[in-house]
Amino acid sequence: MGLGKTIQAIATMVSLKNTGATHFIVVCPASVVTNWCREITKHSLLRATKVHGTDRLSALRAWKRTGGVAVTTYETTSYFKLEDDFKFSLLVVDEAHYIKNPQAKRTQNTKNLCSHANRLLFMTGTALENRVDEMITLISMLQPNIASQINRIAFMSSAPQFRLKVAPVYYRRKRDEVLTELPELIESKEWCSMTSEEEYIYEEAILGKHFADARRVSWNIDNLEKSSKANRLREIVEEAELEDRKVIVFSFFLDTIHKVTQFLGRRCLNPIYGAITPQRRQEIIDEFDNAPAGSVLVSQIQSGGTGLNIQSASVVVICEPQFKPSIENQAISRAYRMGQARNVLVYRLLCEGSIDERITDILEQKQAIFNAFADKSVSAQQSLEIDDKSFGDIITEEINRINIKRGINPTKVQSTENAVYYDELLKKSYSQIVDYLLNKYGRATGDYFVNETCRSKNKKISRTSEGLFCHHIDEDKAILLSNDQYAVNNPFEYQKADRLVYCNFLEHLLLHIKIAEEPRNANANKNELQGIGGAVNFIVRQINGFYGGQIPTVEYLAIAMSVIENDYPTYIKMLQHLWKIVQSNPLYSLVISKEQLAMNWDGQIIKKIYDELD
């Protein structure tokens, strides 16, 4: 556990890609498919294709056509019907002990994939020396000749002769051998893909505004055997036992604590929560200290996360993201403290496509800002938490996203809430709105262009599936960075991730209004009207067309418009504000007419909007 097997495998694929390889496959348990895809995207430029779920066949066809890394499950390998002459560069089999049984279907399917691979890499954290027959089964797929040789001396598996025979095909990294390479605290985000049942329960909780239920995503399913987080937890515990480790599991919710305790059964000691007396807590910890490897102590994070010493555990699992990083840090410190003899592994269980993502993103951004600027300021430390306003924004975004996904228009109640929201934004300056939006949506994950030639845009930073656009903070300098012919004439620093901010259509318009409203930036390009051109010639025309009856034919525009569908009164208020700015500025009023402010993308004037400007 925590020895970097995944990173090594990705590095191998990148190395092969650099020498001309195009296709790779990763086979792994379903619980880590999402993790593999994220790690590949995070640490390389390789394309990761998830071949799993209902669209597995179309995903498989896409991978065969475009290349990259197909990430699939043992169960899904049965759908890989490859032509006899189809070859790919590397097959990575994660948790290879899953195919230890030669008679199992998944073993046979994986073995069939091996016949199409130029290279094989089997990875497992399980100590296979103790199960020689299983080890021989795996080696027979890698090197049949070596498997045949060691089969005759399997009875002497602990002898030097046996180890010498397997050396060409078997490489084991022990923790004590690589200790100097590793940090003492190894933290990992375990991204889980929700099942359809989990997803439905989660979405109902969000739409019903049952916020506690929404935070317990994956844990509030009746049968934890169908829980993606619970199944990943079980795998972590089983691997910990094989490494002679013990595990602490933390959750904010008492209901989750009891469910986890029942789910893991005999492995668990009595849980620690608020009603347990201090004396009984210490007794439970003493029992845990004397318990065998693989034992689990489950605790509410408020009750067991402070004031206790639990150095006998070296694996910490956090069931859901907390609102304060300090709460998680204190919980981790129960195991990671003076007296701890082993590296501590921390696993955060998170569900993709849920508020887990937004809470984690916001806290990471806050922590990064704090680390960079705040030093040891107490007030800054307090600002790291997710407050009620921030959480409310997350819930509103999720409600809108789920409604859009289900084909439901936002409600009028939400429109009223949005009106108040935009009224408050109108009172802020350009820089204040930028700061707010950075906190609301999070920073970009990459630069706008992939290199300094400004010829190839970075598609990874797009968030159009959420109805969001990418606004350049430096647009107040009257620069047109979205045009690559123009952008190359400006410093590449303007393309960096920290110069970008996400916004929806109305927020985008408001940013441009504020640019036009405020004094000209001293660094603005000469002979350019800052902000006003983008507002009138692009944003306003798109919105006018939508409110004038035009139905967007492009998917991302349809999504973007659905986010503001019931915000027509707010839009008119913004447009009236923009018209006043134009009228009060002699230069603007020379080049911009009322007709232009009411014009759609086709050049037609929308009369109902034109009349609102009187």
ZIPEDA-V496981 format. One record per helix or strand of 2 or more residues. SS is the DSSP state (a for helix, b for strand). FROM is the first residue (numbers start at 1). TO is the last residue. Records with the same first field share a line. If there is no record, write none. Layout:
# ZIPEDA-V496981
SS=FROM-TO + FROM-TO
This chain:
# ZIPEDA-V496981
a=5-18 + 30-43 + 56-66 + 75-79 + 96-99 + 105-114 + 128-130 + 132-142 + 144-151 + 154-156 + 160-166 + 175-181 + 196-207 + 211-215 + 224-226 + 228-242 + 254-267 + 278-289 + 301-304 + 325-332 + 355-374 + 378-382 + 388-405 + 412-426 + 430-441 + 459-461 + 464-466 + 473-477 + 484-487 + 492-495 + 497-499 + 505-517 + 532-547 + 555-563 + 568-584 + 586-591 + 594-597 + 607-612
b=23-28 + 48-51 + 68-73 + 90-93 + 120-122 + 185-192 + 247-251 + 296-300 + 315-318 + 344-351 + 469-472 + 500-503
